[in-house]
Amino acid sequence: MRDTHKGMKITQQEFIRTGEHLAAALDKFKVSAKDKEPLLNTFGGLQNDIIGL
């Protein structure tokens, strides 16, 4: 993730907004909370490897 996002200078707000879009898409397709939670947790865990590089 670090190498992929290096130089993109993604802000924390952009990262949060992407997570919101991801959650909305999962809701739209009625993905269960049981299945949605690990995906969103994994996404959130990538924050330090994506923001501001």
LOPAVO-668619 format. One record per residue: x, y, z of N, C-alpha, C in turn; chain; residue number from 1; residue in three letters. Coordinates in Angstrom, 1 decimal. Example, Ala and Ser with C-alpha at 12.3 -4.5 7.8 and 13.67 -1.06 7.14 Angstrom:
! LOPAVO-668619
+--------+--------+--------+--------+--------+--------+--------+--------+--------+--------+-----+--------+
!    n.x !    n.y !    n.z !   ca.x !   ca.y !   ca.z !    c.x !    c.y !    c.z ! chaine ! num ! residu !
+--------+--------+--------+--------+--------+--------+--------+--------+--------+--------+-----+--------+
!   13.2 !   -5.7 !    7.8 !   12.3 !   -4.5 !    7.8 !   13.2 !   -3.3 !    7.8 !      A !   1 !    ALA !
!   12.8 !   -2.2 !    7.1 !   13.7 !   -1.1 !    7.1 !   12.9 !    0.0 !    7.9 !      A !   2 !    SER !
+--------+--------+--------+--------+--------+--------+--------+--------+--------+--------+-----+--------+
***
This chain:
! LOPAVO-668619
+--------+--------+--------+--------+--------+--------+--------+--------+--------+--------+-----+--------+
!    n.x !    n.y !    n.z !   ca.x !   ca.y !   ca.z !    c.x !    c.y !    c.z ! chaine ! num ! residu !
+--------+--------+--------+--------+--------+--------+--------+--------+--------+--------+-----+--------+
!    0.8 !   -1.2 !    0.0 !    0.0 !    0.0 !    0.0 !    0.9 !    1.3 !    0.0 !      A !   1 !    MET !
!    1.9 !    1.2 !    0.8 !    2.8 !    2.4 !    0.8 !    3.3 !    2.8 !   -0.6 !      A !   2 !    ARG !
!    3.9 !    1.8 !   -1.3 !    4.4 !    2.1 !   -2.6 !    3.4 !    2.5 !   -3.6 !      A !   3 !    ASP !
!    2.2 !    1.9 !   -3.5 !    1.1 !    2.2 !   -4.4 !    0.6 !    3.6 !   -4.3 !      A !   4 !    THR !
!    0.5 !    4.1 !   -3.0 !   -0.1 !    5.4 !   -2.8 !    1.0 !    6.5 !   -2.6 !      A !   5 !    HIS !
!    2.2 !    6.2 !   -2.7 !    3.3 !    7.2 !   -2.5 !    3.1 !    8.3 !   -3.6 !      A !   6 !    LYS !
!    3.2 !    9.5 !   -3.1 !    3.1 !   10.7 !   -4.0 !    1.7 !   11.1 !   -4.3 !      A !   7 !    GLY !
!    0.7 !   10.4 !   -3.8 !   -0.7 !   10.8 !   -4.1 !   -1.2 !   11.8 !   -3.1 !      A !   8 !    MET !
!   -0.5 !   11.9 !   -2.0 !   -0.9 !   12.9 !   -1.0 !   -2.4 !   12.9 !   -0.6 !      A !   9 !    LYS !
!   -2.9 !   11.7 !   -0.3 !   -4.2 !   11.5 !    0.1 !   -4.4 !   12.1 !    1.5 !      A !  10 !    ILE !
!   -5.5 !   12.9 !    1.7 !   -5.7 !   13.5 !    3.0 !   -6.5 !   12.5 !    3.9 !      A !  11 !    THR !
!   -6.6 !   12.8 !    5.1 !   -7.4 !   12.0 !    6.1 !   -8.8 !   12.1 !    5.7 !      A !  12 !    GLN !
!   -9.3 !   13.3 !    5.3 !  -10.7 !   13.5 !    4.9 !  -11.0 !   12.7 !    3.7 !      A !  13 !    GLN !
!  -10.1 !   12.6 !    2.7 !  -10.4 !   11.8 !    1.5 !  -10.4 !   10.3 !    1.9 !      A !  14 !    GLU !
!   -9.6 !    9.9 !    2.8 !   -9.6 !    8.5 !    3.2 !  -10.9 !    8.2 !    3.9 !      A !  15 !    PHE !
!  -11.3 !    9.0 !    4.8 !  -12.6 !    8.8 !    5.5 !  -13.8 !    8.8 !    4.5 !      A !  16 !    ILE !
!  -13.8 !    9.7 !    3.6 !  -14.9 !    9.7 !    2.6 !  -14.9 !    8.4 !    1.8 !      A !  17 !    ARG !
!  -13.7 !    7.9 !    1.4 !  -13.7 !    6.7 !    0.7 !  -14.3 !    5.5 !    1.5 !      A !  18 !    THR !
!  -14.0 !    5.5 !    2.8 !  -14.5 !    4.5 !    3.7 !  -16.0 !    4.6 !    3.8 !      A !  19 !    GLY !
!  -16.5 !    5.9 !    3.8 !  -18.0 !    6.1 !    3.8 !  -18.6 !    5.6 !    2.5 !      A !  20 !    GLU !
!  -18.0 !    5.8 !    1.4 !  -18.5 !    5.3 !    0.1 !  -18.5 !    3.8 !    0.1 !      A !  21 !    HIS !
!  -17.4 !    3.2 !    0.6 !  -17.4 !    1.7 !    0.7 !  -18.5 !    1.2 !    1.5 !      A !  22 !    LEU !
!  -18.7 !    1.8 !    2.7 !  -19.8 !    1.3 !    3.6 !  -21.1 !    1.5 !    2.9 !      A !  23 !    ALA !
!  -21.3 !    2.6 !    2.2 !  -22.6 !    2.8 !    1.6 !  -22.9 !    1.8 !    0.5 !      A !  24 !    ALA !
!  -21.8 !    1.4 !   -0.3 !  -21.9 !    0.4 !   -1.3 !  -22.3 !   -0.9 !   -0.7 !      A !  25 !    ALA !
!  -21.6 !   -1.3 !    0.4 !  -21.9 !   -2.6 !    1.0 !  -23.3 !   -2.6 !    1.5 !      A !  26 !    LEU !
!  -23.8 !   -1.5 !    2.1 !  -25.2 !   -1.4 !    2.5 !  -26.2 !   -1.5 !    1.4 !      A !  27 !    ASP !
!  -25.9 !   -0.8 !    0.3 !  -26.7 !   -0.9 !   -0.9 !  -27.0 !   -2.3 !   -1.4 !      A !  28 !    LYS !
!  -25.9 !   -3.1 !   -1.3 !  -26.0 !   -4.5 !   -1.8 !  -26.3 !   -5.5 !   -0.6 !      A !  29 !    PHE !
!  -26.7 !   -4.9 !    0.5 !  -27.2 !   -5.6 !    1.6 !  -26.2 !   -6.7 !    2.1 !      A !  30 !    LYS !
!  -24.9 !   -6.3 !    2.2 !  -23.9 !   -7.1 !    2.8 !  -24.1 !   -7.1 !    4.3 !      A !  31 !    VAL !
!  -24.1 !   -8.3 !    4.9 !  -24.4 !   -8.4 !    6.3 !  -23.3 !   -7.8 !    7.1 !      A !  32 !    SER !
!  -23.7 !   -7.4 !    8.3 !  -22.7 !   -6.7 !    9.3 !  -21.6 !   -7.7 !    9.5 !      A !  33 !    ALA !
!  -21.9 !   -9.0 !    9.6 !  -20.9 !  -10.0 !    9.9 !  -19.8 !  -10.0 !    8.8 !      A !  34 !    LYS !
!  -20.2 !   -9.8 !    7.6 !  -19.3 !   -9.8 !    6.4 !  -18.7 !   -8.4 !    6.2 !      A !  35 !    ASP !
!  -19.4 !   -7.4 !    6.5 !  -18.9 !   -6.0 !    6.3 !  -17.8 !   -5.6 !    7.3 !      A !  36 !    LYS !
!  -18.0 !   -6.0 !    8.5 !  -17.1 !   -5.6 !    9.6 !  -15.6 !   -5.9 !    9.3 !      A !  37 !    GLU !
!  -15.3 !   -7.1 !    8.9 !  -13.8 !   -7.4 !    8.7 !  -13.3 !   -6.6 !    7.5 !      A !  38 !    PRO !
!  -14.1 !   -6.3 !    6.5 !  -13.6 !   -5.6 !    5.4 !  -13.3 !   -4.1 !    5.8 !      A !  39 !    LEU !
!  -14.3 !   -3.5 !    6.5 !  -14.1 !   -2.1 !    6.9 !  -13.0 !   -2.0 !    7.9 !      A !  40 !    LEU !
!  -12.8 !   -3.0 !    8.8 !  -11.7 !   -3.0 !    9.7 !  -10.3 !   -3.1 !    9.0 !      A !  41 !    ASN !
!  -10.3 !   -3.9 !    8.0 !   -9.0 !   -4.0 !    7.2 !   -8.8 !   -2.7 !    6.4 !      A !  42 !    THR !
!   -9.8 !   -2.1 !    5.8 !   -9.6 !   -0.8 !    5.2 !   -9.1 !    0.2 !    6.2 !      A !  43 !    PHE !
!   -9.7 !    0.3 !    7.3 !   -9.3 !    1.3 !    8.3 !   -7.8 !    1.1 !    8.8 !      A !  44 !    GLY !
!   -7.4 !   -0.2 !    8.8 !   -6.1 !   -0.5 !    9.2 !   -5.0 !   -0.1 !    8.2 !      A !  45 !    GLY !
!   -5.4 !    0.3 !    7.1 !   -4.5 !    0.7 !    6.0 !   -4.2 !    2.2 !    6.0 !      A !  46 !    LEU !
!   -4.9 !    2.9 !    6.9 !   -4.8 !    4.4 !    6.9 !   -3.4 !    4.9 !    7.0 !      A !  47 !    GLN !
!   -2.6 !    4.4 !    7.9 !   -1.2 !    4.9 !    8.0 !   -0.4 !    4.6 !    6.8 !      A !  48 !    ASN !
!   -0.7 !    3.6 !    6.0 !    0.0 !    3.3 !    4.8 !   -0.5 !    4.1 !    3.6 !      A !  49 !    ASP !
!   -1.5 !    4.8 !    3.7 !   -2.1 !    5.5 !    2.6 !   -2.1 !    7.1 !    2.7 !      A !  50 !    ILE !
!   -2.4 !    7.6 !    3.9 !   -2.5 !    9.0 !    4.1 !   -1.2 !    9.8 !    4.0 !      A !  51 !    ILE !
!   -1.2 !   10.8 !    3.2 !   -0.1 !   11.8 !    3.2 !    1.2 !   11.3 !    2.6 !      A !  52 !    GLY !
!    1.2 !   10.2 !    1.9 !    2.5 !    9.8 !    1.3 !    2.7 !   10.4 !    0.0 !      A !  53 !    LEU !
+--------+--------+--------+--------+--------+--------+--------+--------+--------+--------+-----+--------+
***
